[in-house]
Structure formats: C-alpha cells, structure tokens
Amino acid sequence: MNDRSADRHSDVDALLRATLADDLPTAVEGRLNRQVDRFLASRRPRGRGPVAAWLGPWRAGLSLRVAASAALLVSGVALHLALGPRAFAAPVGRVQESVALWQAIKSARSMECGDSARDDLGSPAEFADRVHRRWVLLASRRDAAGALELTFRSPSDQAGYELVVDRESMLPRRIVKTPLHGFVPAGRATAGYSVVCTWGAQTPEERFDGQR
Amino acid sequence: MGSDDVVTTGPGQVPAQLPRSGRSPGRYRSAATAVWAIAFAAWIMARPLPYVDGLLFVLLGTSALLLTTVAFTGWRAAAFRTMPVWEAAARSAWTTGALGTVVFFESTLFGPSEGLAATATGLALSFLPALFGCVLAAVLLARMMRVAPGVHPSSDHERGAGVAWDLWLGRTFFVIVVAWPVLQARLSVAGPGIGDSVWMLHWPAVLVLLGVVGVLHLLGGTSLRRRAASAALAGAGTVTSLSGLVQALLGIGRADIAAVTAGMSFLVTTSFVTLLALALVTYPGDDRRAQAAEGAPLGARIAWVAFPLLTVALMAVTLLMILTPMTRRA
C-alpha cells in the first residue's frame, strides 16, 4: 500500500516536472528579469542613499532651492560685473596689441627711423614681418602721455625692443633696441640704438588696394 | 550554442541578452590601466608635435569615457556587440574632441608666448581635436551599423561593484587628460603657479551656469533629472555661453576691449565646464538608461551632438574676435 502510494506520488512529481519545466527561452527570461528589476526600482524610495542621508539636514524644501538658485545666478552676474575678465584680459590684450601693431606697420607707406634702425629693421614690410614672426610681446603699459609702451624680445636677434606706440595709428614713434646678455651682433644687426620714427601712412585708397 | 554566441533579434522581437564574461574584471582593469598609463606617458612625450598631440588627447579621453559606459567585466567583446555602447563611444569621441578644442585653445592663450605667428597658429591648431573627434565618432557610428539591433548587454548584478569602480576610474583618467595640457602650459610659463591654472576659469560664469541648472531643475523636477539631465545641462550651457557671446559682440560694437574679453571668458568657461559636466556627470546616467532597453532619449541625443558643435562654433568666433584688433579704436 505504502509502496503503491509512493509510486503514485513519484509519478505525479514526474508529471508536474515535465509539464512545468523551466524551459523559457533565454531571451524571454532576460526580458522578464529586466521588467522585474525596473518594477522594483520604481517602487524603491528615491533619495535615500548614503549621500542623501548624509545631506539630510540640507535636503530642504522648494523655497530653499529657489533661494539657492537665485543666489547663484545673482552672485555670478554680480561677480562677473565687479571682477571683470581677470584671467583673459592679459593674454587677449597681448595678442590684440601685437596684431594691431603688425597691421599698422604693414600698411605704412614709408618709415624714417635713422640709419641704424633702417639697417636693422629694413622696410615697413620687413619690420612688420619681424613683429609677426619673431618678436614676442613681454609687457605693455600706458605712459603718462597716453601712449602705449610695448616691450618685445627677439630671440633670433638676442635683443630686446621697446616701442612707444601712438594709440591712434598704432605706429611706433620711438624704438629702443637693447642687446641681451652682452650679445655681440653680426651682419646687419647693430648693437643697440634709440631712434625716433616718422611714418608715411597709406591713403585709404592705397590701403584698400593693399587689402585686395 | 557556444558561450560567445549572441542571440540577435529583429524589430518587435524580444531583445536578446549577451552571455556573461567568465574572466576576472581585475585582470582587465589592471591591463587596461597599464596600457592607458603607457599611452598617457607617450602623449606627454609627444606634446611638442601638435598634430599627434590632439589625436592622442581624443583617443585617451574617449577611452577614459568608455570606462564610464562599459565596465571591465563587459569588455570581453560582449558589450561591444550592442548598439548603445558604440553610440556612446561615438558621442564620447565627439565630446572629447570639442572639449580638446577648448583646452588646447586655453593652453595656447595662457601658455608661454612665442610670438604672434606662433600664437595664431596654436589657436588654429586647437581645432584639430574637434576634427579628430568628429572623424573618430563617424568611424564608430559606421561600425555601429554592423551591430544587430535589439541586442542588449547582460543585466549582470555581479557587475555592480566593478561598474562603480570603473566609472570612477574612467572619470579620474578623463580629468587627468583634460587637466594635463592646461597645467603643462601654465608650468611652461616663467614663474608658474598652479593657482594661476585654476584662475584660467572665470568663476562667476560657473556660478551662473550652476544657477541656470538649478532653475531648470526646479522647473523640470525629478523627471527632468532622470530623463533629460544631459539636455537640461546642455540647455543651461547654451544659455550662458550665448549670453557671453552677446556681451562680447556688444563690446565689439562699442570698441570696448574689457567687455569683449569679459564676454569671451564667460563663453569659454561655460563651454568648458558644461562639456566636462556632460562627460563626467550626465553621460553615465544616459548610458545606463540606454542600455536598460529603451535606448537614449531624443533630447539626450540632440544634446550629445548639438552642444559640442555649438562649442566648436563659438570657439571659432572667439578666435576671430581675438585676432581682430580693436586697440586702435579704443
């Protein structure tokens, strides 16, 4: 009797196993698993992680968040207006002054700076090319008369150049050359000089033709 | 069916799961970290070569961001058979390229001056990373087309710890890649200071950007943070960058160099910070959602493409403003 009952149970077990076999396709099983994961995630209370718990006192309501956003905006704009472009002013100004000087010299018709400067710098085109390719602007400042004083270093000439530039025309009125570290010049280069320059500016028509 | 076989499904069918990788993630992590470190050292050596410089920046940055998308456990080819991963890699390449343009632009501007011609050339060359990033993104998107649609990475719960580790490792690598050119440029200047490198950022612009993000978060609520974080951040970055551009253009109209440089610094800083925040903060969340099944939302995809493009365009405008002299009229 007991043996027969046990046999019947094992038959039922076998039948159940065969009928309810775990033979879902892998793809379907994966999709079901993801759906369960998403459902559980959507039911989980949000913002209860360790960081949120640590920030508990600061997890304030809407009014505080509005105030914080407004404070950030207002303080950012106020600081921007008050401080100005601290970081960018110097490098951008350096490039702008070099470009303005280069363009002004390039567009000049003639240059009268004395023999030593003419031997050293050549024509306005050569001078402009030197400013563009070889000179490095180290410092710029305004003198008492409102003129711009630009200090360049020319590594290829082993010399420093100080130019007093007219603010309107951006053409150098005075050029001072100083050799660096006791450099002995060779060829065309001269030891050093201080000259006053006069310039023949191009007419607007000539400038237009040059640009074309 | 072998262990590496992939079940592919067509449209409307059940997405297939990829097989799990049996290898230890630690081995992959160590090997990849070593390779990355060697590549980074090579990049530092190659810095004098401007063309290689930008290319290595993009490759290193993209590989670092890839770690925030795919954990090392998924690197056994499995994850790379899914479309979201290739799409995320392409997006990372494009973003890294745009960010590289900002970084190289700043490092040229703030680095040692070698004359006007060298500075102008350096500023122009700073757009090479964007070009390299665009090319790499195109290659990765083309490769994505070979992947069967509907294949998704395994939802392997065992990867949890590894994912968190790799996410932070990727973020750390990316920050190193981005910070190095700027620091290197500052250290090359006579009398350098690390603090000066930090001041290359215009901090008021960062505050305004945070404020705009906060306002958008208030308007959009939690659902915005969950579903459109990248789009919201890119929108905030666009608003603040364009406000900087408007200030700079008004400065040009008044021949006021101080206003122009203030606008430029605002524009460059917000572009830089937004791209960095997108890459480090919102992209990993986008990737998790994209890999979950639905794919990335349209707003995120637009942000992925549009904001880096806007940044490159604004940097080109900034280059023109810098090289257009206003001194004579000031």
Interface residues (C-beta under 8 A of the other chain):
Chain A: P25 T26 A27 V28 G30 R31 N33 R34 D37 R38 R46 L62 R65 V66 A68 S69 A70 A71 L72 L73 V74 S75 G76 V77 A78 L79 H80 L83 G84 P85 R86 A87 F88 A89 P91 V92 G93 R94 V95 Q96 E97 S98 V99 A100 W102 Q103 A104 V131 H132 R133 R134 W135 V136 L137 L138 L148 R167 E168 S169 M170
Chain B: V7 T9 Q13 V14 P15 A16 Q17 L109 F110 S113 E114 G115 L116 A117 T119 A120 S154 S155 W199 M200 L201 H202 W203 P204 A205 V206 L207 V208 L209 L210 G211 V212 G214 V215 H217 L218 T222 I257 A258 V260 T261 A262 M264 S265 F266 V268 A292 A293 I322 L323 T324 P325 M326 T327 R328 A330
